[in-house]
Amino acid sequence: MGPLEDRRLVHVTTTDMSLALLLGPQLRAFADAGLEVIGASAPGPYVERLSGWGIAHVPLRHATRSVSPGHDLLALPELERLFRRLRPDIVHTHNPKPGVYGRLAARMAGVPGIVNTVHGLYASPEDPWRRKAVVYSLERVASLCSQAELFQNPEDLEVMRGLGVPARKLVLLGNGIDLIRHHPPVSEAERSRARTLLGVDPSAVVVGTVGRLVWQKGFRELFAAARLVRTLRPEVVFVVVGPRDAAKGDALDDADIAEARAIGNLVFTGNRDDVDRLYHGMDIYALPSYREGFPRSAMEAAASGLPVIATDIRGCRQVVDHRSTGLLVPVHDVDGLAAAVADLASDEPLRRTMGQRGRQKAEAEFDDREVIRRTVAAYEGLPEPPSAWTRARGPVRVR
């Protein structure tokens, strides 16, 4: 593909939150490179933010995050109609469901350039064969429609290589964050202000976690570990930062949160827009998740100079170097999680050393500018769109 100026690029996700929070730096960079950038997803509160960045948003009626076969089937023709009208030069899909029906719809509409990012296959090698058969089959079929498959995680790339996806399509993208925004605290005063924002005692050892309040993030084990740690290290406080997620079937409800608070060493902050500042008030970061692609919050914590305790799963293994930048524990292992927290809580020099190494790793491996560069390179390798395709382009109608 030639210069990217004036190319029309559509990114498809499930929600506008993904467009703004997960892809925002990339979308802004693509717009700065001269592309006409459009986001397509279910509408929500982040559309205004996208508009402020000069990124148009087209609402999708049938994009859902929950299990909804009826909506998923209707999303395919909805997107095909959209692509036939917009005539984009490139369609770039994300998330498990839009990644499948978005690639299929783009191919059906005749879009010349189709790219997909695998943020984390919705099955791992440890899952039951039935789940793997469904997920891997859908991904393999959808990959026939694209020219480039970008993988955040090298383990997922190897899975798809083993399923026969041609090597020419496979690109190891990695994952990145803003290393300027996320940094270690520069002074004790900055750390003290963060403690005030978190509402914790200055003398506490704070174990933080950031994410949606769904059980898949390992909250059951985190709460059980908090109960154990309270007897071992009473100075430890667990702080949970993140929003509820009613759209998910495994969302925590009021009773779950009240029960966790009753343990006595758990603080819930709710959703926050100043997470980068809140990391400065933490001593340890914990992510006992069951499934990850390449966890952004753990990268942010490492970049902020925190040792990270995470489960020994795909994604977390790419962020945490065991016994160097943090600790990896088995999935569902409450005792192991509690022991890891207690060990780091009692050893401030080790926390400091791990945090410094984590920052070094973040600078070497988690720079979002490199992710943007690799994505642009993938765009530049796409076929040239025929002139008849662009001449028939319809306007972007934002409803």
C-alpha positions in Angstrom: 0.0 0.0 0.0 1.2 3.5 -0.7 1.0 6.5 1.5 -1.7 6.3 4.1 -3.0 9.9 3.6 -6.7 10.1 2.9 -7.3 6.3 3.3 -10.5 5.5 5.1 -10.0 3.2 8.1 -12.8 1.6 10.1 -12.0 0.0 13.5 -14.7 -2.4 14.8 -15.1 -3.3 18.4 -17.9 -4.3 20.7 -18.1 -1.1 22.7 -17.1 2.5 22.4 -15.1 2.0 25.7 -12.7 -0.3 23.8 -12.3 2.3 21.1 -11.5 5.1 23.5 -9.6 3.4 26.4 -7.8 0.4 24.7 -7.3 1.8 21.2 -7.4 5.6 21.8 -3.6 6.3 21.3 -3.5 4.2 18.2 -6.6 5.8 16.6 -5.2 9.3 17.3 -1.9 8.3 15.8 -3.5 6.9 12.7 -5.5 10.2 12.3 -2.3 12.2 12.7 -0.8 10.1 9.9 -3.5 11.3 7.6 -6.0 8.5 7.7 -9.8 9.1 8.0 -10.5 7.1 11.1 -13.9 5.8 11.9 -15.0 3.7 14.9 -17.9 1.3 14.8 -19.3 -0.2 18.0 -22.3 -0.1 20.3 -22.8 3.5 21.4 -22.0 4.7 24.9 -20.5 7.5 27.0 -17.2 7.4 25.2 -18.5 8.6 21.8 -18.1 12.2 22.8 -14.4 11.6 23.7 -13.8 10.0 20.3 -15.5 13.0 18.6 -13.2 15.3 20.5 -10.2 13.5 19.0 -11.7 14.0 15.5 -12.7 10.3 15.1 -16.2 9.7 13.7 -18.3 7.0 15.4 -20.9 4.8 13.7 -23.3 3.1 16.2 -24.0 -0.6 15.8 -27.3 -1.9 16.9 -26.3 -5.6 17.2 -22.9 -5.4 18.9 -23.1 -6.9 22.3 -20.6 -8.1 24.9 -22.9 -10.7 26.4 -23.7 -14.1 24.9 -26.4 -13.3 22.3 -26.5 -15.5 19.2 -29.5 -13.6 17.7 -27.7 -10.3 17.8 -24.4 -11.8 16.6 -26.2 -13.2 13.5 -27.7 -9.8 12.8 -24.4 -8.0 13.3 -23.0 -9.7 10.2 -25.4 -8.2 7.7 -25.5 -4.9 9.6 -21.7 -4.6 9.2 -21.8 -5.8 5.6 -24.3 -3.0 4.7 -22.1 -0.5 6.6 -19.0 -1.5 4.7 -20.7 -1.4 1.3 -21.8 2.2 2.1 -18.6 3.5 3.6 -16.3 1.7 1.2 -13.3 1.8 3.6 -9.8 1.1 2.3 -9.1 -0.9 5.5 -11.3 -2.6 8.1 -9.5 -3.5 11.4 -11.4 -5.7 13.8 -10.9 -6.4 17.5 -12.4 -8.4 20.3 -13.5 -12.1 19.9 -17.0 -11.6 18.4 -16.4 -8.5 16.2 -13.2 -10.2 15.1 -15.2 -13.0 13.6 -18.2 -11.4 12.1 -16.3 -8.2 11.3 -13.8 -10.1 9.1 -16.5 -12.1 7.4 -18.6 -9.0 6.7 -15.6 -7.1 5.3 -14.8 -9.9 2.9 -18.5 -10.2 1.8 -18.6 -6.4 1.2 -15.4 -6.6 -0.9 -13.2 -4.4 1.4 -9.7 -4.4 -0.1 -7.7 -4.4 3.2 -8.8 -6.5 6.2 -6.7 -6.6 9.4 -7.6 -8.3 12.7 -6.0 -8.0 16.1 -6.1 -11.0 18.4 -6.2 -9.5 21.9 -6.4 -13.0 23.4 -7.9 -16.1 21.9 -11.1 -16.9 23.7 -9.7 -20.4 24.4 -6.4 -21.5 25.7 -4.6 -24.9 25.4 -5.7 -25.8 28.9 -9.4 -25.4 28.1 -11.8 -28.4 27.3 -11.5 -29.6 23.7 -15.1 -28.6 22.9 -14.4 -24.9 23.7 -11.1 -25.1 21.8 -12.8 -26.7 18.8 -15.4 -24.0 18.5 -13.1 -21.0 19.1 -10.2 -22.3 17.0 -12.5 -23.2 14.1 -14.2 -19.8 14.1 -10.8 -18.0 14.2 -9.4 -20.2 11.5 -12.3 -19.6 9.1 -12.4 -15.8 9.8 -8.6 -15.6 9.2 -9.2 -16.7 5.6 -10.8 -13.3 5.1 -7.9 -11.1 6.2 -4.5 -10.1 4.9 -2.9 -9.6 8.3 -3.4 -11.2 11.7 -1.8 -9.2 14.5 -1.2 -11.0 17.8 -0.6 -9.4 21.1 0.5 -12.6 22.6 3.2 -15.0 21.1 1.4 -18.0 22.5 -1.7 -17.2 20.5 0.4 -16.7 17.4 1.9 -20.2 17.7 -1.6 -21.7 18.2 -2.8 -20.1 15.0 0.4 -21.1 13.2 -0.3 -24.7 14.3 -3.8 -24.4 12.8 -2.4 -23.6 9.4 -2.7 -19.8 9.2 -0.1 -18.8 6.6 3.1 -17.3 8.1 2.8 -14.3 5.8 -0.3 -13.2 7.7 1.1 -13.6 11.2 2.5 -10.5 12.9 3.6 -10.4 16.5 2.2 -7.0 17.6 2.7 -7.1 21.4 0.9 -4.7 23.6 1.8 -1.2 24.8 0.9 1.6 27.1 1.8 5.2 27.5 5.1 5.1 29.4 5.0 8.9 30.0 1.7 8.8 31.7 2.5 5.6 33.6 5.7 6.1 35.7 6.9 5.6 39.2 6.1 8.3 41.7 8.7 11.1 41.6 8.4 12.1 45.2 7.1 11.0 48.6 4.5 13.8 48.4 3.1 12.3 45.2 2.9 8.9 46.9 1.2 10.5 49.9 -1.4 12.2 47.7 -2.2 8.9 46.1 -2.7 7.3 49.5 -5.2 10.0 50.3 -7.1 9.4 47.0 -7.2 5.7 47.8 -8.4 6.4 51.4 -5.8 4.2 53.0 -3.5 4.8 56.0 0.0 6.1 55.1 1.6 3.2 57.0 -0.4 0.5 55.2 1.1 -1.9 52.7 -1.3 -1.6 49.8 -2.1 -4.4 47.4 -3.9 -3.0 44.4 -5.8 -4.4 41.5 -7.5 -2.6 38.6 -10.2 -4.1 36.4 -13.9 -4.8 35.8 -15.7 -6.4 38.7 -16.2 -9.8 37.2 -15.3 -13.1 38.8 -13.1 -14.1 35.8 -10.5 -11.5 37.1 -9.9 -13.8 40.1 -11.8 -11.8 42.7 -12.9 -14.9 44.5 -9.3 -15.9 45.1 -8.3 -12.3 45.9 -11.0 -12.0 48.6 -10.1 -15.4 50.1 -6.4 -14.4 50.1 -7.2 -11.1 51.8 -9.0 -13.0 54.6 -5.8 -15.2 55.1 -3.4 -12.2 54.8 -5.3 -10.3 57.5 -4.2 -12.8 60.1 -0.6 -12.9 58.8 0.0 -9.3 57.9 -2.6 -7.0 59.5 -1.0 -3.9 58.0 -1.9 -5.1 54.4 -4.9 -3.4 52.7 -6.3 -4.6 49.4 -7.7 -1.9 47.1 -9.9 -2.8 44.2 -10.2 -0.1 41.4 -12.8 -0.6 38.7 -16.3 -0.5 37.5 -19.2 -2.9 37.7 -20.0 -4.8 34.5 -23.6 -5.7 34.5 -23.5 -6.9 30.9 -21.4 -9.9 31.9 -22.9 -13.0 33.4 -20.2 -13.3 36.0 -20.4 -9.7 37.3 -20.1 -9.1 41.1 -23.3 -7.8 42.7 -24.0 -5.7 45.7 -24.0 -8.7 48.1 -20.7 -9.9 46.8 -19.1 -6.5 47.4 -20.6 -6.1 50.8 -19.4 -9.6 51.8 -15.9 -8.7 50.7 -15.9 -5.4 52.5 -16.9 -7.2 55.7 -13.5 -9.0 55.7 -12.1 -5.7 56.9 -9.1 -5.1 54.8 -10.7 -4.5 51.4 -11.4 -1.1 49.9 -13.5 -0.5 46.7 -13.0 2.8 44.8 -15.4 2.2 42.0 -14.5 3.4 38.5 -11.8 6.0 38.3 -10.3 8.1 35.6 -7.1 8.8 37.5 -5.7 5.3 37.7 -2.3 6.4 36.7 -2.1 8.5 39.9 -3.6 5.7 42.0 -0.8 3.3 41.2 1.5 5.7 43.1 -0.3 4.8 46.3 0.2 1.0 45.9 3.1 -1.2 47.1 2.1 -4.4 45.2 -0.1 -5.1 42.3 -2.1 -8.4 42.1 -3.9 -9.9 39.1 -5.2 -13.4 39.9 -7.1 -13.6 36.6 -8.3 -16.8 35.0 -7.9 -15.6 31.4 -5.9 -12.8 29.8 -4.6 -11.8 26.4 -1.9 -9.3 27.4 -3.1 -7.5 30.6 -2.9 -3.8 30.3 -3.3 -3.1 34.0 -0.4 -5.3 34.9 1.8 -3.4 32.3 0.7 -0.1 33.8 1.6 -1.3 37.3 5.0 -2.5 36.1 5.6 0.8 34.4 4.6 2.5 37.6 7.4 0.7 39.5 5.3 -1.9 41.2 6.1 -5.6 41.7 3.3 -7.7 40.1 1.8 -10.9 41.5 -0.2 -12.6 38.7 -1.5 -16.0 37.7 0.8 -18.2 35.6 -1.3 -18.0 32.5 -0.9 -16.7 28.9 -0.6 -13.0 28.9 0.5 -12.6 32.5 3.6 -14.7 31.7 4.5 -12.0 29.1 4.3 -9.2 31.7 5.8 -10.8 34.7 9.3 -12.3 34.9 9.0 -14.7 37.8 11.1 -13.8 40.8 12.5 -10.8 38.8 9.7 -8.3 38.2 7.2 -10.1 40.3 5.7 -13.5 41.2 3.6 -16.0 39.2 1.2 -18.2 41.1 -1.1 -21.1 39.9 -4.7 -20.2 38.9 -7.2 -20.6 41.7 -4.4 -21.1 44.3 -5.6 -19.0 47.3 -2.8 -20.2 49.6 -0.2 -19.4 46.9 -1.6 -16.0 46.3 -1.8 -15.2 50.0 1.8 -16.4 50.6 3.1 -14.3 47.7 1.4 -11.2 49.1 2.7 -11.9 52.6 6.2 -12.4 51.3 6.4 -9.2 49.4 4.6 -7.2 52.1 7.3 -8.2 54.5 10.2 -7.3 52.2 10.3 -3.6 51.1 13.8 -3.9 49.5 12.6 -6.8 47.4 9.5 -4.8 46.3 11.7 -1.9 45.3 14.1 -4.1 43.3 11.3 -5.9 41.5 9.6 -2.6 40.8 12.7 -1.1 39.3 13.1 -4.2 37.1 9.5 -4.0 36.1 9.9 -0.4 34.9 13.0 -1.4 32.9 11.0 -4.3 31.3 8.1 -1.9 30.5 10.5 0.6 28.8 12.0 -2.3 26.7 8.8 -4.1 25.8 5.6 -2.2 26.5 5.9 1.0 24.6 2.7 1.8 22.7 4.6 3.7 20.1 6.1 0.5 18.9 2.7 -1.1 18.7 1.5 1.8 16.5 4.6 1.5 14.3 4.0 -2.2 13.7 0.3 -1.6 12.9 1.1 1.1 10.4 3.6 -1.2 8.8 0.8 -3.8 8.4 -1.4 -1.2 6.8 1.3 -0.2 4.4 1.6 -3.8 3.2 -2.1 -4.1 2.2 -3.2 -4.1 -1.4 -4.0 -0.8 -3.2 -7.8 -0.2 -3.3 -9.2 0.1 -6.8 -10.3 3.5 -7.8 -13.9 2.3 -8.5 -14.2 1.3 -4.9 -13.3 4.7 -3.5 -15.4 6.6 -6.1 -18.6 4.8 -4.9 -17.9 5.8 -1.3 -20.9 7.0 0.8 -20.7 9.6 3.5 -20.2 8.8 7.2 -23.6 9.3 8.8 -23.4 9.5 12.5 -26.7 8.7 14.2 
